[in-house]
Every structure is written in structure tokens, then in C-alpha cells.
Amino acid sequence: MDVVPLGPDALPSGRAQREPGPAEAVRARPDVTRWVWRSTAEVYPRLLAAGVRVDRCYDVEDAETLLLGHEGRSGEPRGAAAALARLVGGPVPPDPPQRAADPSAQAPLFEEGPVDVPLTDLVAVYAEQQRRLAATTHPDRMGLLLAAESAGTLVAAEMNRTGLPWRADVHRAVLRDLLGERYPGAGEPRRLAELADEVSAAFGRRVRPDLPADVVKAFAQAGIRIRSTRRHELAGVDHPAVPPLLEYKRLYRIWVAHGWSWLQDWVRDGRFRPEFLPAGTVTGRWVTHGGGALQIPKVIRRAVVADPGWRLVVADAAQMEPRVLAAISRDPAFMAVAGRESDLYQAVSERAFAGDRDLAKVAVLGAIYGQTSGDGLKNLAALRRRFPRAVAHVDEAARAGEEGRLVRTWLGRTCPPAGGREEAEEAGIPLAEEEDGDPGPGRSTATSRARGRFARNFVVQGSAADWAFLLLAALRRRLDGLAAELVFFQHDEVIVHCPAEEADQVAAAIRESSAEAARLTFGETPVRFPFTTAVVECYADAK
């Protein structure tokens, strides 16, 4: 591989040299403070496999994604080859397809891989990105976001290699207790077969509980009209088939999503290794490329057990999104309540809802998620009287979204100007039913309203994701030199696997990293981001 030093102007400051590979290049230059490369996902796993770790990097393709979004060009190819083509005015090649998530699957013989570019061209793309960065609305903030996401790519690669400690024997015991014997072939395990028989007996005919249409038809024949087999709808139905059906649905999800086949595919050498993808959604939230790592049921978490003599430090950010709203809105009253490490919703209730904490929580989350009709509208009015700037901040984001304008997080991550419902579903944001109204020329009411609700939440959830990237970067730095290893992250939860004697130091590092990330992301504010931290041997014992 070719390597060249870069100066402050993002241009070469010396001669290029050829090295046998990335590990040799890094080892030969121990004083380098930051490496600029095309893609961390392509380079860093090779370095880790060779026992080489780097402190900082700049991921050109990740930066291209963020810069394209800021320029209102989300969805254009993000690869270095595409960026080069745009720079020189040539035809822009599409990005190669993502590889299969199944770890046991072989890559197709002629699968198209990522397109590399010569060193001189990559340097030109990087220099152009620095020029585009300087032209953004807030270059300092946007530069911090680019640095934070690049740090996140390092964290993801290290977590992918390390894996989450996983006891396959415990997992099998849990499955046996929940599902009974595993029959040969693809048949349902014993407990599911028994529950299916109970459902059929309650209806007086054979019903397939794994087929929603069959269940809806069976209820209709019993004189009960339901629109779906979702839990909240079945819970209100008085029929003897409901209890076994709900239990069947619960166990069926475990069997399909985390059953014996999952265990065989995803757990190797005592570790579960999903492929973490930083900023896998438009809001910046992380996803995994397989294995369902971000939806591990609590009962299955019994299998997540620390190594002998080690502990899991499990930390949850308390009421993160309302605290983020306080920080980005700069509402003095809301920042004051978010400055307490105690219950934020209780503090809000004392100011606006006569001490009714549940009502305060509904109102705050309603403001963030867009529940602005019916009782939500009344709650929002009460919230607006006490915290006008906080409510105005998300109101303006919603208005901009409905009008098709670009909406940005505090650091500059940009919400795409089209979409709405699809984006929200991808990011896990609930949307209410559509309302009537005039959406403007060429825009449907449904799209406009959905877009507005998504943008309202995007400024909060996306800013929370920005903060989380900086949290991980700070924590990674503080853990350097310890035996502790970052093994899991999802939105507002982080898990560190460490020797028992390092647990207190790790917990302190998480608290310090949270404070540092808040200061870097939002500047000096009274807002605090406290963590609830548990030191446990088993993940299931953390909550």
C-alpha cells in the first residue's frame, strides 16, 4: 500500500512510500497522530488481526456520507470512487452492494467489492472534503462530527473483533426450559406445539398461530373482529385462545430470532460477534448487520456471562433524549431541570403538571415524538408555558420538515429532505395516524405530516447519536492501557467487559466520558447526562 504524510492544508508534505501492507505502514510510523484512509471497515480489521491498534483516523467514505447529507444530496453514492468522479466531473459509479450478513454464507464468486482509488486521487478527495467542510453552516461542529464518526468506526471494528461474552451452554439451557425438546428437522419445539394445540382447541378447529391471517379469520368466525394479532389488540379480547396465543407469540419470537439456529450461526469461541454499523440509520443510531444484537430479549441475556474473574459494567444513560432537547434548545428552565442528576420527569411534573410524573413523561415524549393531537395537544400547551424554547425548537424542526427544508442536528447531521414514514420506521420512531390538511403543491398530507413528525424527533435523536459517538471516543481513550474491553453499544447503553478489579475504574471512566462528550457536543451548559451503572457477572442481572 502507498502512504504519504499530509500537512495542515490537507495536501502531501513529503514523498509517498510503498509499504507491504497496512500493519507495516502503521508500525513504521509510531508517531502518526491520525491516519486518513478510504474506509475503516476495510483497513482496520486487517490491522487488528495483525495486533496493531491506532488512536485516531479519518474515514473518507464516512465523511462523504455526512457531507453529502449536509449539502442536501443524501442517497448519492458515498464511495471514494464516486467522490473522485464528482470532483473531476466524470460519470459517478454506484456503491457496491453490502455483503451478506450471514456469517456462514460464502461470498458470491463474482461479487462486486469496494472500488479503491490511487493514493494521489484519495488525497485529492480528502482535500476537497476539507474545502467542503469549511463551507458548512458550522465548520467547527461539523468537523467534530466527522472526527467523532471516524472514531466510532474504530470502536465498531474493535467490538466486532472482540465480541460479546456468550455462554452457549447457558443459552441452550434457557431454550430447553422455555421451549422444551428440540424435534429433528425444522419442526416447532415441544412447548410451541403444545400452545398451538391449546389455541386450536379454544377455537374448536385447527388454527395456525404463526399465521396472522388464520388467527384473524378464526376470531371473526367466533364473532370477534380484530385488525391484527398485535399484543396490544389481543390484550383487550375476552376469549380462551388469547392467553396461549400471546404466550405462543412470545416464545415463537425467541425460537426464530434467538433459537438453536441463531446460536449455531452467531456464537463462536464463546463470543457473539455481530457486525456493528455506526450510523446505520439516518438519525445516526447504530445498527448491526446481522444477529439481532440490539434486540436481545432479557431472558436470553442470561447467556451473556463475564469470563471467570471478570465483570460486565452495564451503563444506561438516564432520560437521554429529554436532556438532549434541553441542551440543543437552550431553554433556561428546561436546562435547569436537566441539570439535575435526579429524575427529570419528576422535576418537570413539579413545574408544569402538579406533581404528576406520568403525565409529565407523556408530555415530554409527546413533544419529541410528535403526539400533538387530543390530550397530547393539551399536554404540549402546558409544557410550552413552562418551557417555551424547548417546545419551539422541535416545533420549528417539524415545520421545516413539513415544508421540505433540510433539518440538522446540533453538530450538523442532516435529515434527508424526502421520505418520512420509511425513514421513521427504519429509525424506530413511532408515527401517529395521519391528519387532514393542506400539504402544499405536489406533497400528500400523509407524507408531509409524517415528514414533520420525523424531523421533530430527528433533531433530538440525531443529536443524541452525535453525543453518543463522542462518548464512545472518550471512553475508548480512557480504557486504553486497561485490560477492559468495549463489547456492546446501543443508543443509550454501553457494556464494558473487564477484570473485577477494574470495574470501579471503568464505571468512573463512563461517567467522565459522558461529561466530556456533553461538553464537546453542546458546549458549556448546566445539562447533565447521568448513567445508571451496574457491575454484574450476567447481563440479565443488570436491570
Secondary structure, 3 states (H helix, E strand, C coil): CEECCECCCCCECCCCEECCCHHHHHHCCCCCCCEEECCHHHHHHHHHHCCCCCCCEEEHHHHHHHHHHHCCCCCCCCCHHHHHHHHHCCCCCCCCCCCCCCCCCCCCCCCCCCCCCCHHHHHHHHHHHHHHHHCCCCHHHHHHHHHHHHHHHHHHHHHHHHCEECCHHHHHHHHHHHHCCCCCCCCCCHHHHHHHHHHHHHHCCCCCCCCHHHHHHHHHHCCCCCCCCCHHHHCCCCCCCHHHHHHHHHHHHHHHHHCHHHHHHHEECCEECCCEECCCCCCCCCEECCCCHHHCCCCHHHHCECCCCEEEEEEEECCHHHHHHHHHHCCHHHHHHHCCCCCHHHHHHHHHCCCCHHHHHHHHHHHHHCCCCCHHHHHHHHHHHHCHHHHHHHHHHHHHHHCCCCEECCCCCEECCCCCHHHHHHHCCCCCCCCCCCCCCCCCHHHHHHHHHHHHHHHHHHHHHHHHHHHHHHHHHHHCCCCCEEEEEECCEEEEEEEHHHHHHHHHHHHHHHHHHHHHHHCCCCCCCCEEEEEECEHHHHC
